[in-house]
Amino acid sequence: MEIESPAEFSWLVEGQEYNLRGHINEHGEDNGTIEEVLVKVEMEFRESADTPKQRVVITDWKIPIGIVNWTSPFQVPDLPEEYTDVSITGMAAARNDIGRWSNTTEFFFPVGRVNITLEGLSGQDGLEGSVEVRGEFQSIGNATIQWRLDKEEWQDGVDYHDGLWTEEDLNGQCHSTSRFKGDGSSDPCYRGHAFCVHMFRQGEDSNSGLRCKEGDNGWTRWSFNWDTTQFKDDEYRISVRVVSAVGVVSDEIRRVVTVDNIDPMPDLLFVSKSISVQEFGIPMQESYVNTFLEVRATIRNTGDQAATDVGIILEEWGERRDEYIIPNIDSGQFVEVVLYWNPTESGDALLTISIDPLNAIQELDNGNNDLSGTFSVTPRPPGVDLAIRAGAISAVTVSSPIPRPDESVVVQARVDNLGSQDAVEVSGTLEMMTARGWEMVATSTVPLVLGGSHSTISFPIVPNSTGPLEVRISVLMESGSDNDWSDNVREKTLLVDSTTLTGPRDVGMNPGETPVAVVSLNSEEGEDLLIGEKDGTLIMYKLTQSKSLIECNNVIEERWSGDISIVSTEDEYAHIVWTRRYMGPNSFLMQTLSYSTVDSSCRISPAQDLLPGIPLSDGKYWGVDMDVKDSEILVSGYHRDVFSGGTLEDVTDIFLLHAESPLSSDDWTLMPGIIHDIDADPAQRDSLSVEFGEEQAHLLYQTIRNDSTGKDRLGVWYSHGGIDQETWTYRRAVGDEAALPELTVIEHEDMDVLVSIWREGPPQDSELVTYVTDSNFKTIDDLETRISARGLAGIGTVESERGIQVIFDRVGPNGPQVEYGLIDIEQGWIGLSDSLVRGQFNSMDRSEDSLETMIVVTTSNGWQIRTLIDDGASERGGSIADQLRSSLGLDQESFEILLIGVALAVLILGMVTLVGLSAQGFRWIGRKRSIDTGSNVIMEDDVVDLVEESDLAVGVDLVEIVDTDEAESKEGGRSDRMARRARRNAEDSHDENTEESLMEPSEAGEVTVMPVPEMTQSGFQISCPNCRSRVITEPGVSTAKCPICDKKIDF
């Protein structure tokens, strides 16, 4: 029995793994067939220099791998630093076929340490000139200190030797502590020093022989100078490590430092390697003439000072096409530049984006301020080419972009003319799919569609029920030909639904913050949460009923690493899992997965770390998703391990965590690899999707596939298994060139019904794919759809009483647009979809208490919150106000503003009415007082004489003359009443005499006219010069107001 490696007396290192290997020599083979080999590994050490040696078994007698040539792996454990005289003994023995054991072969191995520390570079202050990099190391034989910046190649900094190390020590050489053996003969292993001297420890000769100084653990100082002037001012990560004589390398120690040799100034450069020409965010390889395009690139300020008023220009063959100014670019900030270009000539165009073309900003380097590229522009074909592009059909009502049953709806389609000539008298037809097939329901015309432009054609309809409505619109030019008839017809499924989209509410977050998720909490106060992010910090805002934001004082995480999953409950709080970074031992940046809960008051429960911390250099956790069922929680995600336990294999597994009402990290059960060694792409940020089922869990995940075509592409796979099952065996490829998987599981008729949605295809030609299947991924009732969704970037789903609501975005002819659809499992239909708003989808959540679905979108006007309100929402609220708000399609704040406006209008109208009545009352009282006080004015009862005195014929025998002197001696106002009675009698007699004179003119001539008596001293009559009315006054009155027109009359 022989041991081949490690070589006898060769050095081993604490914390390292080794393989004890050997073979059966020719002597063993001559003694019969070897039936069994056993191996044992022991460790010896002293806890201190004055304590006896202790022995522990690392590997007890066990069967190695192989017999004739055998191998047994073992690991040298890490011991406390004060332990000394550490060694390993490897033993092996063999048994032949007659049961005889060979002699035990033993090899002795000294054990050392390889470690390093870094001092002096704090990373807080800038470095300039020559800097001393220093620290301490532990090594064996010699030590080479290596360093590097960021991920560059390692460089040797300085070498150290113990002065006694030789090639024989590397191959294994015994060391005796005494010159002579016990029998007095010379010991050939005597080297004049002990083993421990090769650990950079100080040796000494004692009565008991050679040994090392007590308390000396071999830590040796090292240093070298680093010339920072050879490097550009910037932030760097410097790493150091020590390489020992036996080839073992220590863990690297890192520090982030800033080189600052030059006065602060900005340095602007392009991060993008090439110019990207896009149409509404979709990269284009070529485009027609007279098409509005976006030219994009990314720049960064790598200097140590902010750059202000940065001019950016776009040139085509040296001629300026667009320009704008960026107010400020902070140090280290990335900025995406978007310029607009409308090519007017066909051919290859040379485009150049220039930063600071006038060199108005002093930079460290001006030579990296230009980025150029070519783009192919295709001439528009001659003639007319009418086209209805994907996403061009929509339907709107008076109050909402969602068609509603029994309400008038206008179906609209954008008609593009891709040709160069104008199209005149364009007619269109609208058809609907019925049980009898396509039936025409409306026609319309467009008088003119300019070449290279577009127009809109409209059709009014009135749908009579909810659900999907399949329509088909076709257009043609009545007199003329079309270059391509195939794109003149477009089919579209519209959703007729009893829900209303409210108006936009701006998301008033602080500058630099972006929304991450909206959370509906069903709280009694009606407050929800909006979670945002800025510079890796997860922040929270309260979301009031009016969709206003109130910033919370606390944050969820300050070192967020990009993944989060949130599930709200009906108990007024939400579950959150997220990935985070933290600083681990030896200044390694670590990552883990944490869990917590949060309520509407922004109270966060203590975080629970669910997974072991992993250095970012060794792997990562990502793609996390969560599902909640009653008190049970299910969490799943990807785990990439670069080293895989020391095998240096890059392996990615899918883990599964399960808990029920967890109070601490110990309450979670981890299945580290339910799906092992998948070929995932860590650069892909899409989360997997995990869901509870009735008896098992379901999963949609992504991995590279190359079947059928031999080309690597990202696909979507489905799997299911038990929560307590370590490995899930059922897997099925379901999506090709796919991304953004979304899974919803509904327990329907004692079975799990899976609703799976994802994106397929490249961004330019992507599709939204929907399947309704059983747990074997077999389609139920042919419920599957594929719709064109060019530029699809986000998908969201929530469950509702009426089905599964689906929100996604796409790029239509007018730009990015957010669309809404519904999947009804019970009725057996998929209704995708209605165009809601311009913009891109961010997140969504639903409250079953208020029957409202909140959606966060980004538009050209910034971040906005929109709400889908079901018609039955008022039933939950119970008040007339809620019913009115629901019918008007308003959010709470808009409704409150409307109520306040109506209340103010009613109040103002009431005040105006009250003031008017009060003024009229005061005027009446004033007039009454002017008449009654002193009996100064005697008025006729608003009698206005419209005839002259000469027109009146008065009969003397019918006129009663009132004695005013006698009347004045009577009581009170009798004189007034008698005067008015006399005037009325006179008027009556006048009317009678007039009638008699008209009927009997001969008799009228015979009537003797008595002279009208003169006015007595009791008053006289005067005419108002303004309105010509007559007023009777008493003597002594000089002025008075006319009771008819309120004008002053001088008597």
Protein Blocks (a to p, Z undefined) as FASTA:
>chain_A
ZZfbdcehiacdehiacdddddddfklmmnopafbdcddddddddfbfkbccddddfbgc
dddedjklccdddddddddfkbghiacddddddddfkopacddddddddddddddddehi
lolaccehjdddddddddehiacddddehjbccddfbdcdehlacfklmnopaddfbfbd
fkopacfkbgoiafklmnopacdddfkbccddehiaoiacddddddfklpccdddddddd
dddfkopacddddddddddfbccddddddfbfbdcddeehiacfbdcehiacdddddddd
fbfbdcehiacdddeehiafbdcddfbacehiacddddddddfbecjddddddehklopa
ccfblklmcccdddddddddehjdddddehiaccddfkbcbdcehiacddddddddfbfb
dcehiadddddddfkbpadfbdcddfbdcehiacddddddddfbecddddddddddfbdc
dfblklmpccdddddddddddddddddddehiacfbdcdehiakopacddddeehiacdd
dddfkopacddfbdfbfcdghiacddddfkopacdddddddddehhiacdddddddddfk
opacddddfbdcddfkloccehiacddehjbccdddddddfklnonopacddddddddeh
iabfklpccdfblbghiaddfklmbdcdddddfkbccdddddddfehnlpacdddddddd
dfklmbdfbdcdfbghiehiacddddeehiacddddddedjfklgccddddddfkopaeh
hiacddddehiabdcddddfkbccdddddddfkoccdddddddfknopacddddfbgcdd
fbdcddfklopacdddddfkbpcddddddfklmmmnopaklmmmmmnopafklmmmmmmm
mmmmmmmmmmmmmmmmmmmmmmmmmmmmmmmnoplaccdehiacfbdfklpccdfklpcc
ddfklmmmmghjllmmmmmmmmmmmmmmmmmmmmmmmmmmmlmmmpccdddddddfkbcc
dddfklopacdddehiabdcdfklopacdZZ
